[in-house]
Amino acid sequence: MSTTHTPHPDSLEHGLSDDCPRCSEHANDPFAQLDPAHVEALWRKMAAVEFEHHGMYRSHAEARACRHLYGLGCFLQRIGIDPRAVQLDPPALIDTPCVECGTLHHAARCPRCATRRR
């Protein structure tokens, strides 16, 4: 069920708001609920707080959302990739139709027909 945002400062700049039901939904499932620019902003915040020990989360909602990302960051660290060095490319994460079969995806190769993304 989708709720509406309550008035609050821009979440890209100020983080997810604790007093907003929609921000709470985003915090519970950031991968499904947020656009790529917000996921990137949360990733940068999580990397700074958890791996650089710099700063702190601005809200409980932001901390909940970053908890989801932290697990991925720990996995990357375990396989030798520094989570602080990961740069997300928001436009590359947006699903676009495959030029051959039309399947929506954001992978380098189409999962349906294996055509390379252009």
N, C-alpha and C positions, 0 to 999 in steps of 0.2 A: 504494500500500500504506500502510495507516494503522498507525502504531506507537502506543505508549502513552507518557504523560508519566512522567518520573521525578520523584521528590519535589523540589520547589524552591519558593521564595517565589512568591506570587501574581504572575502575569505582567502584570496590569493595573497593579500598583503598582511592580514591580521589573523589568519588561521580560522579553523572551524569554530563556530560559536557554541558554547554550552547551552545557551538559552533558545536555540533554534531546533525544532523537531526535524527539519530536513537535513541540517548539518549532522544531527545525531544519526540519521539513516546513512549518510555518507560515511560517517566514522565506522559504522558497523560493517560496511562492505565497500571500501574505497575503490577496488578494482572495477566493480560493476556499476557503481553509482557516480563516480567522478570523471570529468573529462581529462584528457592527457595532461593539460597544463596544471591542473590541480594535483594530479598524481605526482608530477615532476616536483612541484613545490613541496609536497609532503615528503617525497624521497630526500630532497636536499635537507629538509628540517630533521628528518630521522637520522640521516648520516651525520649531521652536525652534532646532534644531541647524543646519539648512542655510540658513534665510532670516533668522534673527535672530542667528546665530552665538553662541548661548547654550547652554551645556552640552555634553554629549557623549553618545554612545550608551553604554548600559550593558552591552552585550554584542555580540559579532560577529553573533549571530543577529538581534538588533534592528537592527543596521546593515544587514544583508542585506534584511530586510523593508522597511526604510525606503527602500532604494535603489529598490524598485519604486514607492513613493509619490512619490519625488523627481522621477521623470520626469513624472508627472502635475502636480506642483507647478510644474515648469519650463514646461510647456505652458500652464498657467493664467497664469503670470507673462507669458509671451510674448503672450497675447491680452488682457492688461490687467487680470487678476484677481490680487489680492494673495493668495498661498497662505496667508499668516499670518491672513488674515481669513476664510478658509473655515471654516465651522462645520458639521460633519457632524451629522446628526440620526439617531442609531442606530435608533430605532424606525421611522423612515421608510425605512430601508434594508432592512428585513426583508420578504421576499416574503410577500404576502398574496393570497388568491384574489380575482379580479375579481368584483364583485357581479353582473355580467351573464353572463359566459361561464365563470367559474371558473379562468381562467388565472392561475398564480402569477406575480407580478411585484412590483417595488417602484417602478415609474415613476409619474409623475403621470397618465399615460394608459395604458390597457391596450394592449400591443403587438399584441394579436389583434383586439380589437373597438373600440378607441379610446375606451372609457368612461372618464370622469374618476374618479380615485381619490377616495374619500371619507374 
